[in-house]
Amino acid sequence: MAITASMVKELREMTGAGMMDCKKALNETNGNMDEAVEFLRKNGEAKAVKKAGRIAAEGIVMADVVDGKTAAIVEVNSETDFVAKNDEFKDFVANVVKQALATSSADMDAFLAETWVADASQTVKDALVAKIARIGENLNIRRFEKLTSDGCIVSYIHGGGRIGVLVDADTDSENDEVKKCLRNVAMQIAAMYPKYVSRDEVSQEYRRQSRKIRTSRTTLLKR
């Protein structure tokens, strides 16, 4: 069967795969669109497996807050900073954030098995595998966090996605001044990276070690 440009275009729009990959899939399946989609899926999985051992240490953090009450933050890794700055990669991460906002999963395995928000015919893992095949680098959804609040949540992203912070405050007010104050707190967290928010969170062992360090410093100063 002769493979036309319109068939390649249709398959590309359906799957997001590259033009040459779509043409190859149609040739391999004699123009059968459903079989071509399946061919691309399996081909994408094979490519993802080959790339799985490669280190993905770059990437970005992205967050979103809905009505100040529900928020999600995710980290998605790539192999290179070049890909991390790519608009296609950023669009994918934005959809991962939408997925996290809607998720009910408590761990990554369950998250990856969910129906993909951008395409109900795929799971999150399917979408990740397809994006790996299309971009040509190992990608990894490293972690996600979802927050809900009766107070107010604000987000702050620093350095183009290098650091991300969510602040959940117990407050009855959500006016601009309150959000500005909370954003300043988020910026402080991003700059200082505190281990704890309140004294109640500090373990007895950590307090003991801190006292020991302070005592040692005081002794040295006296000498």
N, C-alpha and C positions, 0 to 999 in steps of 0.2 A: 504493500500500500504506500502511495506517495505521501510523504509528510509535508504538509504545507506550513507556511509561516503563521497562518491564523491558528493552526492547531498548537504550534509551539507557544504562541502568545497566550492562548487559553490555558494551557497547562502551567505556564509560568505564573499567570494570575491566580490560579488555583492553589499552587504550592509555594510560590516565592522562590523556587529553585532557579539557578542560572539558565540562560538560554541554551547553552551547549548541553547541559545536563538534561534539560527537557527534550531536546532534539534526540539525544541518545536514548532516553527512556521510551520515546514514541517509536523509534526505529526498532528497539529491542522487543517491543510489544505489538508491533505491526499496527500502530495507530490506535490501539485500544486505550482510551483515556483512563479508565478505572485501573487497569493493569499498570499503566504508566505511573500513576500516582503511587501505587504499591511498590513499584520498582524504585522510584525515587526515595520512598521511605526506607526501604531496606538498604539502598545505596548510602543514604545519609547515616543510618545506624552504623554501617561498616566504616565509614569515614570517621565517625565519632569515636568508635572503639580504637582506631589507629591513633587518634590524637589524645586519647584519654590519659596516656602516660606523660604527656608534655605538661610542663609547669605553667599554670595560669596564675601569675602573681600580680598582674595589673588589673585594671577594671575601675568601676565606680560604685559609689554609694548613692542611692536615691531614696527620697521619702515623699510622702503626700499625707495631707491632713484633710479630713472631710468634716466640715461644720464644727471644727474644734473639738470634736468628741471621739472620732475614730481616726487612727493614724497607722501607717505602715512604713517600715524602713527595710531596705534590702541591700545586699552587697552581691554584685555579679562580677566575676573575674574573667579576664581575657589574658592572652599570652603577652600582648604588646600594648604599650601606651597609645600607639597609632590606632588600633582598633577601639580602645577605650574612648577615644575622642570622635569616633565615627558615628554619624547620625543614625545609621541603621542599628548599630549596637545600642545607642541611647534609647531609641524607640522600643527596642526589645526590653531593656531594663525598665522603662516606664510601664510596659505591660506586666512585667513581673511585680511591680509595685501595686498595680490594680488587682492582680491576682492575690497578693498578700492582704490587701484591704478586704477582699471578699472571703478569704480562706477561713476554714474552721480547723485546719490541720495543726497539730502540735509538733510535728517533726518534718524533716526534709523529705523523707521517703513518701509520706502521705501527701505532702505538698506537690511533689513531682507527679503523683498519680492523679491529681485533680484534672478536671476538664479545663482546658485553656480558655481564658476569658476572651481572647482575641479570635478564637476559632473553635467552636464547640465540637468539631470533628477530631480535634487533637487533645492529647494530654499536655501538661506542662513539659514533661520529659520529651514528648514528640516535638514540641516547638523548639526546645533547646537543641535537640539533635539536628533538626532542620537548619537552625541558625548556625550551628557548628559547620555543617556541610556547606552552607552558603558563604560564610565569612572565611572559612579555611583555617581557623584557629580553634584550639581547645577553649571552651567556655564553661564556666561553672557557676551555678547559683549557690553561693557559699552559705548564706544565712539570710533569715528574714525574721522580723518581729512585728507583731500587731498589738496595738494598744487601744483600749476603749476607756473612756473617762466620763465621770459626772461633772468634772471641773473643766479644765481647758488644756489642750495639747498644742504645742507649737513645734515646728521643725527648723533645723538649721543645717545647711550643707556648706562645707568649707572646702576651698581649694579645688573647685570644679568637680567635686565628688570624692575627694580623698578622705574626708571625715564627715560623718553624719551624726546628728544628735536629735533625739526627741525629748522634750520636757513635758511632763504631765503634772499640772498644778491643781491642788485642791482649792478652788475659788468659785465664788458665786457670780463673779463678774468676768465678762469676756470682751470688754471694750478694747480699743486700740492701745491705750496706755498699759493695760495689763499684758497684752500680747507683746508690746514693745519691751516691757520689763522681762518677760519670760524668754524672749529672743536674746536679750543680753545675757541671761543666765545660760542659755544654750551656747552662745559664743564663748562664754567663760569655760564651760565644760569642754568644748572643742579645743580651747587653747591650753587648758591645764590638765585635762584627763584625770579627774579625781577618782579614786578607788571607791569612795563612799559618799553618800549624800547626807547622811545623818550619823550621829554618834552611835545610835542604836544598831546600825549595820556593822559596826566594827567589832571583830572577834576579840576575845580576851587575849588570844595568842598574839594578834597583831599589836594590841595595846602594850603587851608586855615587851615585845621586841622594840617598839617605838620608845618606850621608857628607857630601855637598856641603851639604845643609840643616843638618846638625849643625855643620859647620865655619863656616857663615855665622852661625849663632846664637852660637857661641862668640866669634867676632870682634866681633859687636855687643855682647855682654856686656862684653868687655874695654874697649871704648870708653867 
